[in-house]
Amino acid sequence: MGSLEVFLDTWTAMSRPRRLVPILIVGAPLIVAQWWYTNSAPGTAVGVAMLLSFLALGPASWRVLFPSGRDVSVPVVRALIYAALGIIAIGGTGLILPKLLGVYGTFLTVDPSLAIMLGLFWVGGWGLGRDIDLEMQIAQEKARAAALQQQMEHAQLLALKNHLDPHFLFNTINAIAEWCQEDPAVAEAALLRLATMLRTMLSGITAPTWPLREELALLDDLLALHAVRDPDRFQVRREGWDAVPDLAIPPLLLLPVVENAMKHGPAAGHAGEVSVEIEVQDHFVVVQIENPGPYTGPRPGGQGIDMVKQRLALTWGRRASLELADVGGRTRARIALPLSTLPPAPDSP
């Protein structure tokens, strides 16, 4: 930052109420006293000029000569320069200016008062300059901490997602391997459907978010993949898919929930309807996924649902939720996603 920028930045910082109010509390009585004892406009102008010379030069010159966070060369020389600037500012406005205006022996221009004003210049400039530097350092550290927190959360999300992708992939490949022995035609159809899914998944691996409609297309492929193997065991009901809001979500967020519904529903021998309903309620998009078969609580060794909960917490904090419940012998997963809390989702490639 150049010297001119430091001066401009300092003046801006001193105009903020937390500094301007104390400056006025100290400076206003001095100006009033100057006016009271001189009872003249020129005398009052001298007092105002002394105060303004301090505000214009004191804190900014300290910050230029002693920049925060840096080791300065020849500090003694810099201190002498700072002291000289104070003498020039206070001496110029307290000795030379009164002579030019024809004002003599005022409250602030007698020798004891000049010594006090010079001390105020040195100490006040140092104090305000350091205060401004500390405030800027705190703001920079807060910004840095926020950036590091964001990077950490992104890394955690990426780690969870990278763990989720092979989890789904290995399960599907193992199923197709079994189908190859039982029905090669079914295995071929499943491989083609899986290839479609992988193309969609690969487009989302590197993206922090993607549209909810892209996630639904992936879920459609997953349900179709299961239908290849067991077309008569379950039916799919979709509600609200045609009016999906333009919401950005982390990629592959809903996939493990639907996979879990299929695994513990139709694939576990529970025939019936699998439903995926989407509805906007207040400021949330609510996704409800139901499958046949009762919910009996968390299953030992299960990771998919826990991953989803972690990703929801990392992305939205407590605003998002995932709840599992038994509803009349069926398992319901209810996911609430806040609206307008993520950047707009990019169009899928």
Secondary structure, 3 states (H helix, E strand, C coil): CCHHHHHHHHHHHHCCHHHHHHHHHHHHHHHHHHHHHHCCHHHHHHHHHHHHHHHHHHHHHHHHHCCCCCCCCCHHHHHHHHHHHHHHHHHHHHHHHHHHHCCCCCCCCCHHHHHHHHHHHHHHHHHHHHHHHHHHHHHHHHHHHHHHHHHHHHHHHHHHHHHHHHHHHHHHHHHHHHHHHHCHHHHHHHHHHHHHHHHHHHHHHCCCCEEHHHHHHHHHHHHHHHHHHCCCCEEEEEECHHHCCCCEECCCCCHHHHHHHHHHCHHHCCCEEEEEEEEEECCEEEEEEEEECCCCCCCCCCCHHHHHHHHHHHHHHHHCEEEEEEECCEEEEEEEEECCCCCCCCCCC
